[in-house]
């Protein structure tokens, strides 16, 4: 039930603290499946275009795609869009009896609150305009003949052949997660952004994420109600020579969305958390990771260099990706975990593209792990260096059981070989980037999580993200400084019925 919000929310950091789980204080919440969120939005489209995917990316491996920083640029054409969208957010498994459609990118609770929109100003084989990307039914629905005016939305940014916008529908996540829904929207948006950008790279299209957009302009351009649905990220799809001018002859005539069959419950705190980050603040921090732990590391260990890399198909990995958590306690060979770590972190922390707006988030998000049964590496808590080549031991000894207790007593976490942790000093983030910085670090954690999922699939491992934890207990377990928090955890390791490791 939506309780009155009398406490004035002034920052995203305060939102995070206010929505922290406390043991024995989580209020009961029954799920009303008669009000289950729809799997996609519906519009009275101006026009519909079916997407027919080709198989251009079939021969590329996961390692090929994860290791790419910028591919050779190909023109953005309709047939490329028809491949990128199903690879990045297509339905990979349908449970029609329950109305659940699992996608190539994961989502908290399988709720998929994130939506995709495509803005086209100049692309062969498709009319100029704004489209809703219905990857469940495999179509692009035209919702406005006038494309987004990106010069106003993202002033000072370069041109692109096409833009994708990721939004989040509050109720689609709040149905289960209530006031914590903004956390999950941001993590989901990060997963989706990385999934689509990797799919673009697999198709030879350069892709950049842009977070520094004008909220008001984008809300207006998409004709959204800020109390229900909000923009979270823009994705630029390069084409070399792109015209980015909105034709003056095209009127702003948005298609009407088909209303939900029921009135969704609204949580005022979610809208406030989004609005608190409307201002764009340039970072005043140095280009280095701030400390999040109370103590210094006791040992620095290089991650072994290895040429090992499985040849698993990227397209197949995207299609087969699932949240698998039936972990078993098996030792991971050194060549496997070293290659796995390097694949995950080579292109997300050390090799971000400088012109990517919001890239400052990389400097505030600290990747770490609690590991066990890794050949040649003692069990313990480690952080990763910014270039992904070194580990710093913060605490020796197994902490997997304690982490499972902290993460709402989910026992399966204790059996994972690696629990990746994404940490940040949210006070430092807010000091440097304002409340908007919270969006950046959360989405960056989701982006890294997507790489873990795909690498795990390629290496024959299971993987499952964890966004629920007793926040204060997590900070105490990890010995974090005041203001530092665990934002996200992703468990990975050998699982039952997954076949032998490569």
URMOHU-V979697 format. One record per residue. N is the residue number from 0. PSI is psi in whole degrees, 0 to 359 (* if undefined). D_LAST is the distance of its C-alpha to the last C-alpha in Angstrom with 1 decimal. Layout:
n: <N | N>
psi: <PSI | PSI>
d_last: <D_LAST | D_LAST>
//
This chain:
n: <0 | 1 | 2 | 3 | 4 | 5 | 6 | 7 | 8 | 9 | 10 | 11 | 12 | 13 | 14 | 15 | 16 | 17 | 18 | 19 | 20 | 21 | 22 | 23 | 24 | 25 | 26 | 27 | 28 | 29 | 30 | 31 | 32 | 33 | 34 | 35 | 36 | 37 | 38 | 39 | 40 | 41 | 42 | 43 | 44 | 45 | 46 | 47 | 48 | 49 | 50 | 51 | 52 | 53 | 54 | 55 | 56 | 57 | 58 | 59 | 60 | 61 | 62 | 63 | 64 | 65 | 66 | 67 | 68 | 69 | 70 | 71 | 72 | 73 | 74 | 75 | 76 | 77 | 78 | 79 | 80 | 81 | 82 | 83 | 84 | 85 | 86 | 87 | 88 | 89 | 90 | 91 | 92 | 93 | 94 | 95 | 96 | 97 | 98 | 99 | 100 | 101 | 102 | 103 | 104 | 105 | 106 | 107 | 108 | 109 | 110 | 111 | 112 | 113 | 114 | 115 | 116 | 117 | 118 | 119 | 120 | 121 | 122 | 123 | 124 | 125 | 126 | 127 | 128 | 129 | 130 | 131 | 132 | 133 | 134 | 135 | 136 | 137 | 138 | 139 | 140 | 141 | 142 | 143 | 144 | 145 | 146 | 147 | 148 | 149 | 150 | 151 | 152 | 153 | 154 | 155 | 156 | 157 | 158 | 159 | 160 | 161 | 162 | 163 | 164 | 165 | 166 | 167 | 168 | 169 | 170 | 171 | 172 | 173 | 174 | 175 | 176 | 177 | 178 | 179 | 180 | 181 | 182 | 183 | 184 | 185 | 186 | 187 | 188 | 189 | 190 | 191 | 192 | 193 | 194 | 195 | 196 | 197 | 198 | 199 | 200 | 201 | 202 | 203 | 204 | 205 | 206 | 207 | 208 | 209 | 210 | 211 | 212 | 213 | 214 | 215 | 216 | 217 | 218 | 219 | 220 | 221 | 222 | 223 | 224 | 225 | 226 | 227 | 228 | 229 | 230 | 231 | 232 | 233 | 234 | 235 | 236 | 237 | 238 | 239 | 240 | 241 | 242 | 243 | 244 | 245 | 246 | 247 | 248 | 249 | 250 | 251 | 252 | 253 | 254 | 255 | 256 | 257 | 258 | 259 | 260 | 261 | 262 | 263 | 264 | 265 | 266 | 267 | 268 | 269 | 270 | 271 | 272 | 273 | 274 | 275 | 276 | 277 | 278 | 279 | 280 | 281 | 282 | 283 | 284 | 285 | 286 | 287 | 288 | 289 | 290 | 291 | 292 | 293 | 294 | 295 | 296 | 297 | 298 | 299 | 300 | 301 | 302 | 303 | 304 | 305 | 306 | 307 | 308 | 309 | 310 | 311 | 312 | 313 | 314 | 315 | 316 | 317 | 318 | 319 | 320 | 321 | 322 | 323 | 324 | 325 | 326 | 327 | 328 | 329 | 330 | 331 | 332 | 333 | 334 | 335 | 336 | 337 | 338 | 339 | 340 | 341 | 342 | 343 | 344 | 345 | 346 | 347 | 348 | 349 | 350 | 351 | 352 | 353 | 354 | 355 | 356 | 357 | 358 | 359 | 360 | 361 | 362 | 363 | 364 | 365 | 366 | 367 | 368 | 369 | 370 | 371 | 372 | 373 | 374 | 375 | 376 | 377 | 378 | 379 | 380 | 381 | 382 | 383 | 384 | 385 | 386 | 387 | 388 | 389 | 390 | 391 | 392 | 393 | 394 | 395 | 396 | 397 | 398 | 399 | 400 | 401 | 402 | 403 | 404 | 405 | 406 | 407 | 408 | 409 | 410 | 411 | 412 | 413 | 414 | 415 | 416 | 417 | 418 | 419 | 420 | 421 | 422 | 423 | 424 | 425 | 426 | 427 | 428 | 429 | 430 | 431 | 432 | 433 | 434 | 435 | 436 | 437 | 438 | 439 | 440 | 441 | 442 | 443 | 444 | 445 | 446 | 447 | 448 | 449 | 450 | 451 | 452 | 453 | 454 | 455 | 456 | 457 | 458 | 459 | 460 | 461 | 462 | 463 | 464 | 465 | 466 | 467 | 468 | 469 | 470 | 471 | 472 | 473 | 474 | 475 | 476 | 477 | 478 | 479 | 480 | 481 | 482 | 483 | 484 | 485 | 486 | 487 | 488 | 489 | 490 | 491 | 492 | 493 | 494 | 495 | 496 | 497 | 498 | 499 | 500 | 501>
psi: <143 | 105 | 152 | 140 | 92 | 345 | 122 | 118 | 123 | 351 | 159 | 325 | 320 | 324 | 314 | 316 | 317 | 328 | 19 | 141 | 138 | 131 | 135 | 8 | 15 | 118 | 141 | 148 | 112 | 144 | 123 | 99 | 348 | 346 | 30 | 135 | 145 | 148 | 346 | 161 | 158 | 139 | 161 | 83 | 147 | 330 | 155 | 140 | 122 | 144 | 126 | 113 | 139 | 184 | 37 | 328 | 4 | 329 | 349 | 140 | 166 | 317 | 322 | 315 | 316 | 329 | 351 | 132 | 299 | 122 | 171 | 129 | 125 | 154 | 142 | 116 | 166 | 320 | 330 | 317 | 320 | 341 | 320 | 314 | 314 | 324 | 321 | 330 | 20 | 160 | 127 | 346 | 132 | 126 | 83 | 336 | 329 | 358 | 29 | 129 | 106 | 145 | 176 | 342 | 142 | 165 | 141 | 124 | 9 | 29 | 335 | 65 | 347 | 139 | 154 | 136 | 144 | 126 | 124 | 123 | 329 | 93 | 135 | 147 | 8 | 140 | 150 | 141 | 189 | 132 | 144 | 130 | 100 | 89 | 353 | 313 | 356 | 42 | 159 | 121 | 121 | 123 | 354 | 134 | 344 | 121 | 172 | 142 | 88 | 341 | 328 | 324 | 317 | 72 | 140 | 355 | 159 | 172 | 159 | 154 | 331 | 156 | 139 | 139 | 130 | 126 | 168 | 132 | 116 | 309 | 328 | 334 | 322 | 339 | 323 | 319 | 358 | 234 | 342 | 1 | 327 | 326 | 311 | 326 | 316 | 317 | 315 | 319 | 322 | 315 | 313 | 318 | 313 | 322 | 314 | 320 | 323 | 321 | 321 | 315 | 324 | 334 | 8 | 19 | 128 | 142 | 138 | 147 | 138 | 124 | 346 | 48 | 161 | 111 | 312 | 316 | 320 | 322 | 318 | 317 | 327 | 355 | 53 | 150 | 115 | 341 | 350 | 318 | 136 | 148 | 142 | 328 | 149 | 141 | 124 | 129 | 112 | 154 | 8 | 276 | 102 | 136 | 127 | 25 | 133 | 122 | 127 | 339 | 349 | 118 | 158 | 98 | 81 | 145 | 154 | 129 | 145 | 124 | 156 | 154 | 353 | 163 | 118 | 146 | 135 | 138 | 113 | 328 | 332 | 314 | 320 | 320 | 320 | 311 | 333 | 339 | 23 | 325 | 140 | 120 | 130 | 138 | 137 | 6 | 158 | 161 | 71 | 157 | 129 | 159 | 140 | 341 | 153 | 331 | 161 | 156 | 151 | 343 | 136 | 129 | 124 | 140 | 123 | 138 | 140 | 145 | 359 | 131 | 119 | 153 | 23 | 135 | 135 | 314 | 320 | 321 | 319 | 321 | 327 | 354 | 128 | 163 | 107 | 126 | 18 | 62 | 149 | 155 | 91 | 145 | 135 | 125 | 150 | 317 | 330 | 307 | 326 | 315 | 321 | 311 | 316 | 324 | 319 | 313 | 355 | 331 | 11 | 329 | 313 | 338 | 31 | 153 | 124 | 324 | 359 | 118 | 145 | 2 | 342 | 339 | 328 | 329 | 349 | 346 | 123 | 114 | 137 | 181 | 152 | 121 | 160 | 151 | 39 | 121 | 126 | 2 | 127 | 144 | 144 | 188 | 123 | 152 | 156 | 143 | 163 | 335 | 4 | 16 | 349 | 155 | 144 | 121 | 119 | 331 | 129 | 158 | 153 | 131 | 12 | 320 | 317 | 322 | 320 | 320 | 319 | 324 | 58 | 36 | 40 | 101 | 330 | 334 | 326 | 344 | 353 | 140 | 323 | 131 | 101 | 138 | 139 | 117 | 155 | 148 | 97 | 338 | 318 | 321 | 313 | 324 | 322 | 322 | 3 | 184 | 337 | 332 | 333 | 320 | 316 | 310 | 324 | 316 | 326 | 323 | 318 | 322 | 316 | 322 | 323 | 321 | 323 | 315 | 312 | 319 | 320 | 318 | 318 | 325 | 6 | 30 | 161 | 164 | 143 | 129 | 151 | 113 | 355 | 126 | 158 | 103 | 314 | 320 | 322 | 316 | 322 | 317 | 318 | 359 | 55 | 152 | 159 | 132 | 345 | 144 | 159 | 116 | 324 | 145 | 145 | 115 | 143 | 152 | 180 | 142 | 163 | 149 | 36 | 2 | 173 | 152 | 147 | *>
d_last: <48.7 | 49.4 | 51.4 | 53.7 | 52.3 | 55.3 | 53.4 | 53.3 | 49.8 | 49.9 | 46.4 | 42.7 | 42.2 | 44.9 | 43.2 | 40.0 | 42.0 | 44.2 | 41.2 | 39.6 | 38.8 | 40.8 | 40.3 | 42.8 | 44.1 | 42.0 | 44.5 | 43.8 | 42.7 | 42.5 | 40.7 | 43.0 | 41.0 | 44.1 | 43.6 | 39.8 | 39.1 | 38.9 | 35.5 | 37.2 | 40.5 | 43.2 | 45.8 | 48.8 | 47.1 | 49.3 | 46.9 | 43.5 | 41.0 | 38.1 | 34.7 | 33.1 | 29.6 | 28.6 | 25.1 | 25.3 | 22.0 | 19.9 | 18.6 | 17.6 | 14.1 | 13.8 | 13.6 | 16.7 | 18.6 | 17.9 | 18.9 | 22.1 | 25.3 | 27.8 | 27.2 | 29.9 | 32.4 | 33.0 | 36.0 | 35.5 | 36.5 | 36.7 | 33.9 | 31.6 | 32.6 | 31.9 | 28.2 | 27.8 | 29.2 | 27.2 | 23.9 | 25.1 | 26.9 | 26.9 | 26.9 | 23.7 | 25.0 | 28.7 | 30.4 | 33.9 | 35.6 | 35.2 | 35.2 | 31.7 | 29.7 | 26.2 | 25.2 | 22.3 | 23.4 | 23.8 | 27.2 | 28.8 | 29.8 | 28.8 | 32.2 | 31.5 | 34.6 | 33.8 | 35.5 | 35.1 | 38.1 | 38.4 | 41.4 | 42.3 | 45.1 | 44.5 | 41.8 | 42.2 | 42.3 | 42.7 | 45.9 | 46.4 | 46.1 | 44.1 | 41.6 | 39.8 | 36.2 | 35.8 | 32.1 | 32.7 | 35.2 | 33.9 | 37.0 | 38.7 | 42.0 | 44.7 | 46.3 | 48.5 | 49.8 | 49.9 | 46.6 | 45.9 | 48.0 | 45.3 | 47.9 | 49.4 | 46.1 | 44.3 | 47.1 | 46.4 | 43.0 | 42.1 | 42.2 | 39.4 | 39.3 | 38.4 | 37.8 | 35.8 | 37.0 | 35.1 | 37.5 | 37.2 | 39.4 | 40.5 | 41.3 | 37.9 | 36.4 | 39.5 | 39.9 | 37.4 | 37.3 | 40.9 | 41.9 | 38.3 | 37.4 | 37.8 | 34.9 | 32.6 | 34.1 | 33.2 | 29.6 | 29.2 | 30.8 | 28.5 | 25.4 | 27.2 | 28.4 | 25.0 | 23.6 | 26.5 | 26.5 | 22.9 | 23.8 | 26.8 | 25.0 | 22.7 | 26.1 | 27.5 | 29.8 | 30.4 | 30.5 | 32.1 | 32.8 | 36.4 | 37.6 | 41.1 | 42.9 | 46.3 | 45.8 | 49.2 | 48.9 | 45.5 | 46.7 | 49.7 | 47.9 | 45.6 | 48.6 | 46.9 | 48.5 | 47.3 | 47.7 | 45.2 | 42.7 | 41.9 | 40.1 | 37.2 | 35.7 | 36.5 | 34.0 | 35.4 | 34.1 | 35.3 | 37.1 | 39.0 | 42.5 | 42.9 | 46.2 | 46.1 | 49.7 | 50.4 | 53.1 | 56.3 | 57.3 | 54.6 | 55.9 | 53.9 | 53.8 | 50.8 | 49.9 | 50.6 | 47.7 | 48.0 | 48.5 | 46.4 | 48.0 | 48.8 | 49.6 | 46.6 | 47.1 | 47.3 | 46.6 | 48.7 | 46.6 | 43.7 | 46.1 | 47.5 | 44.1 | 43.4 | 46.9 | 46.8 | 44.4 | 46.5 | 47.7 | 45.5 | 45.8 | 44.7 | 42.8 | 45.0 | 42.3 | 41.0 | 37.6 | 35.8 | 34.1 | 36.7 | 36.3 | 35.4 | 35.2 | 38.4 | 37.2 | 35.8 | 32.4 | 32.7 | 30.0 | 28.2 | 24.7 | 22.9 | 19.3 | 17.8 | 17.4 | 14.1 | 13.3 | 9.6 | 8.9 | 6.7 | 9.5 | 9.9 | 13.6 | 15.7 | 18.2 | 15.9 | 14.4 | 18.0 | 19.1 | 16.6 | 16.9 | 18.5 | 19.6 | 17.6 | 19.0 | 18.6 | 16.8 | 16.3 | 16.8 | 13.7 | 13.3 | 10.7 | 10.2 | 12.4 | 10.3 | 8.1 | 11.4 | 13.4 | 11.6 | 11.5 | 15.2 | 16.2 | 15.0 | 16.9 | 20.0 | 20.5 | 22.4 | 24.1 | 26.0 | 26.5 | 26.7 | 28.8 | 31.4 | 34.8 | 36.8 | 34.8 | 37.2 | 36.3 | 33.9 | 35.9 | 33.9 | 31.1 | 33.6 | 34.2 | 30.8 | 29.2 | 25.5 | 24.7 | 22.4 | 22.9 | 19.9 | 19.3 | 17.0 | 15.3 | 15.2 | 18.3 | 19.7 | 22.5 | 22.6 | 24.8 | 25.9 | 25.0 | 25.9 | 24.2 | 26.3 | 27.4 | 25.3 | 22.1 | 22.2 | 23.6 | 23.8 | 27.2 | 27.5 | 30.1 | 30.0 | 28.3 | 27.5 | 25.7 | 27.1 | 24.7 | 27.4 | 30.1 | 28.1 | 27.6 | 31.4 | 32.1 | 30.0 | 32.5 | 31.4 | 28.1 | 26.6 | 23.0 | 22.8 | 23.4 | 20.1 | 17.8 | 16.0 | 17.4 | 20.5 | 21.1 | 24.9 | 27.1 | 30.5 | 33.8 | 37.4 | 38.9 | 42.3 | 41.4 | 39.7 | 42.9 | 45.1 | 43.4 | 42.5 | 44.7 | 43.6 | 41.6 | 39.2 | 37.9 | 36.6 | 34.8 | 32.9 | 31.9 | 30.7 | 28.8 | 27.0 | 26.2 | 24.9 | 22.5 | 21.5 | 20.6 | 18.3 | 16.5 | 16.3 | 14.8 | 12.3 | 11.2 | 11.0 | 8.9 | 6.3 | 6.8 | 9.6 | 13.3 | 16.1 | 19.9 | 22.7 | 25.8 | 29.2 | 31.4 | 32.5 | 35.7 | 36.2 | 38.6 | 36.7 | 33.5 | 35.6 | 37.0 | 33.8 | 32.3 | 35.8 | 36.2 | 39.4 | 41.9 | 41.0 | 37.2 | 35.1 | 31.6 | 31.1 | 27.7 | 24.7 | 21.1 | 19.1 | 15.2 | 12.8 | 11.2 | 13.4 | 14.8 | 14.1 | 11.0 | 8.9 | 6.4 | 3.8 | 0.0>
//
